[in-house]
Amino acid sequence: MGRQAKNVYINLPVKHVNTSRAFFEQLGFDFHQRFSNDQVACVIINERMIVMLISHKHFQFISEKQLVDARNASEIIISLQVDTREEVNELVKKAIQAGGSPFKEKQDYDFMYGWSFQDLDGHLWEVFYMDEEKGSSLS
């Protein structure tokens, strides 16, 4: 087996940390309080994946590169696999109700079902369910 990372941390620049934090709280995510402050909010996606919502100013200091306006340009698509089609719909609907916006229409490929949204800063999030038994029979 090749090299594997212990955990995955995704760092996203956000305009307003507290507003973005409230958005993800409305989606039902928890936060590492110890690693969160007015410049950073540490979203727990699962036990091995964390999203760091970082203020533009702090992100600029870390990266030293020009920030991309995710509302006008693609930078990343974060894909979250869930256990059911219903969970896909539930999470995207919560995101839209919390101030996010739909990104693409629902995609249904029989073995895989997904729907996408944009968060408050325009980052793309894809939520999908995959019937791994049906998907494996396609190869």
Buried (B, 14 or more C-beta within 10 A) or exposed (E): EEEEEEEEEBBBBBEBBEBBBBBBBBBEBEBEEEEBEEBBBBBBBEEEBBBBBBBBEBBBEEEEEEEBEBEEEEEEEBEBBBEEBEBBBBBBBBBEEBEBEBBEEEEEEEBBBBBBBBBBBBBBBBBBBBBEEEEEEEE
